[in-house]
Amino acid sequence: MRSSQRVLAIALAGLLATVLAGCKEKRDPGFQGWVEADMIYVSPDEAGRVTRLDIREGDVVKVGDALYSVDDDLQLADLNQTKATLANAQQVFDRAESLRKTGSGTQATLDSAVSDLRVAQARVVTSETRLARRKGSAPVAGTIQQIYFREGEMVAAQRPVLSIMPPGNMKLRFFVPETELPKLSVGDEVRVACDNCAADLTAKIYFIATSAEYTPPVIYSLEERNKLVYLIQARPSRPDALRVGQPINVYLNPKTPVADKR
């Protein structure tokens, strides 16, 4: 064999060894998941008609910011009635106190008047609170995620008018098979990938299910997965870079090459 042929044979053998080594290299297929968030729902204590919306979906609000108003005719009428009752109770008390000082009244009559006056005062405070709560304000800072009732619509008691998503309430949910579970611990950092997302997204695991499930309720995969899987939840390091409902891929080892998804 000529020297040139020998050199070519050696080069081809080296190339083949490199290809075979690349084929044997372990690549991380990742785990499919999605983005969720624990929403804060803001609702009126009593039923009524929405008379005003001070925000729009996507607005960023701070604690105490005005959100909406609900009609307050009934609550205002109730407040006027309790104030009238309070005025009568005050008059009865003043009369009982005056008679007691002159010796014409009894202590029992005065005690009863004091009790009625305190009850009337408490009812006024309750009525004022009911009236004040016809205006909804932000209990937390966050982004208005969705508005369920618009101006002019009736909303039932305890039904949310809107939802707020605090940045810290965003979470990633994905499932891993039982064989991968020993590799995970609470506090571990994982890599997150999604369509057209930044390459440096990470998240920290804060929850690992203790019981298995057979089929995840939602999973972004073309393959049927019938084996036992465990739910994992993680908090993203950059929640502003993700959207609720967005499909993601999670990789346990950031240094492991990613398998081709095409």
N, C-alpha and C positions, 0 to 999 in steps of 0.2 A: 504494500500500500504506500502510495506516495505520501510525502510529508504534508502536502496541502490537503489530501483526503483525510489524513489522520487528524489534522487540526479541525477540519469541518466536522468529523465524527465526534470529536471531543466537545465541540461547541454545541452540537445538536443534543448530545447526552446531557450537557449542563442545562440547556434550555428545557429539556424534558423533565429533569429533576426539579427545576424551579417551578414548572407548571404543576407537577404532582404535589409539590410542597404547598403550593397555593391552594390546590383543591382540598388538601387535608387541613388547611388552616380553619380553625373554628370561627364561625361568623355568628354574630348575635342576631337572631330573627326578631327580637323585641316582643312586646306584648301589646295587644290592641286595647284601647281604652277610650275614655271620653272625659270632657270637662263638665263639672257640675258646680253648683254653689248653694249654700244654705241662705235662702232669701229671708229678709225681714219683711213681714206683711203688716201694713198699717191699715187699721179698720176703725170705724166709728163704734161707740158703745151702743148706740141706738139707731134704729132704721131712719132713713131720711133721703132727701133728694140732693144730689151733688149740685151745689150752686156755683162753685168756682174751683178751678184747678190752677195752682200757682207754678206748676212744673210741667216738663215734657219728658218723654222717655229719652234716656241718655244724659239727662242733667245730673250734675254732681251737686250733692247737698251736704250741708253740715248739720250737726245736732241742733235742733230747735228751729230750723228753717221751715217756713210755712209751706204746706203741701196742698191742702184742699180745704174747702168749707162745705158743710152740709146745712140745709135749712134748719133754723132754730126757733121757729114760731112757738112750738109746743114748750120748749125749754124756757123760752122767755116768759111765756104766760105762767108757767109753774113758778119761776122766780118771783114774778110780781105777786102771786098768791102767797107764797111763803113770806115775802116781805110784809104783806098786809097782816098776816098772822103774827109776825114778830112785833109789829107796831101795837097790836091789841094786847099781846102778852106783856109788852113793856108798860103799857098803861095800867094793866091789872097789878103788875108788880109795884109800880110807883104808888098806887093807891093803897095796896096792902102794907107797904113799908111805912107810909105816912100814918096809917091807922095804928100800926103797931107802936110807933113812937109816941103817939098820944094816948096809948092804952086802950083805944077803942077796938083794935083788932087783935086777933090771936096769932100766936107763933105758928100754929098749924096752917093758917091761911097764908101767912107769908112764905112758909116753906113750899106750899103748893104753887104759889105764884113764881117762886124762884125756879122750881122744876119746870114749869111750863115755859118760862122764858128761855131756859137753856135748851130745851127741845126745839123751840122756834128758831133760836140762833143756829143750831146744828142743821136744821132743815134748809135755812137760807144758804149756808155754806155748801150743802149738797146740791142745791139748785144752781148755785154759781158755778160749781164744778161741772155739772151736766151741760151748762150753757157754754163754758169755755172749751169743752171737748168736742164741740161741733166744728171746731177748727183743728184739722190734723196737722201735726208738726213732726219733723224727722226725729225719731228716737235714736238713730245712729247716723254716722257719716257714711256716704257711699254713693252709688250711681242708681238712678231710677231705672229699674230693669223693665217693668211693664206696668201699664195703667189698665185697670179692669173696668172702671166705671168713668164715664165722661160727664160733662156738665149736662144737667137735665135728667140724668138717669137715677132711678131709685136704687139704693143700696141697702141690703138687710143688715141688721145688727150683727157684728162680729164678722162680716164679710169684708175682705180686704179691698180697698179702693185702689191700692197700688202696692208694688213690692220694691224693696231697696236691696241692692247687693253690696255689702261692705267688701272691700278688697281682700281682707283677711279671711273671708268665708268661702273663697273659691277653692275647689279641690279637684284632684284627678282621681278617677276610679278605673282600675284595671284588674284583671284576673290572671293569676299564675297557676300552673299545675302543681300538684302536690310535690313532685320531684324538685321543683325550684324553691319551695318554701324555706328549706334550711339556709338558703343563701341570703335571706332577707331578715332585717331587724328594724324595729322602730328607730327612726333617726337617720337611716341610710339615705344617701343622696342618689338619685337616679337621673338619667338623661331623658329629656322629653323632645320629641320631634313631631312636627305636623306640616301640612302643606304650606309652603311659602313662609314658614316661621323662622325666627332667628336660630342659628346653629348652637347657641350657648344656653338654651333653656334647660333648667334643672328643677328638681322638686325634692322635698324631703318626706319620707314615709312617716305617717303619724298613726296609722291604723292597719292592723293585720287581723283578718277574720280568724276566729278560733274554730269555726266549723266550715265544712266544705259545701259547695253547691255543684250541681250537675251541669247546668247550662246557664251562663250569665244572661241576665235580662236583655242586655244590649251588647253586641260585640261586633267590631268592624273587621270581619274576616270572611273570605270566600270559602273557607274550609269548615266542615262540621266538626265541632269539638264536643265529644261525648264523655270525656274523662273528668274526674274531679278537679275542680278549680277553687281557688281561694280569693276572696275579695281583698284588694289592697287599696288604700287611700293615701294620697300624698298632697302636700301643700306646695304650689308652684312658687319659685323664687321671684318670678315676674308675672303676677296675675294680670297685669295690664296688657300683656302680649297674647293672651288667650281669650276665647269667647265661650260662653256657656253653650254646651251641646256640641262643641267642636271635637271631631275624632282626633286621636293622638296615638303615637307609638311611644312606648316606654322601654328604655334599655337599662338593665341593671348595672352593667359595667361600662362606664363611659369610654374605656380604652379598647374595648372589643370592637373589631370591625363590624359594620352594619351589613346585614344580608341584603342583597338586591331584591326589591319588592316588585320589580317589573315582571 
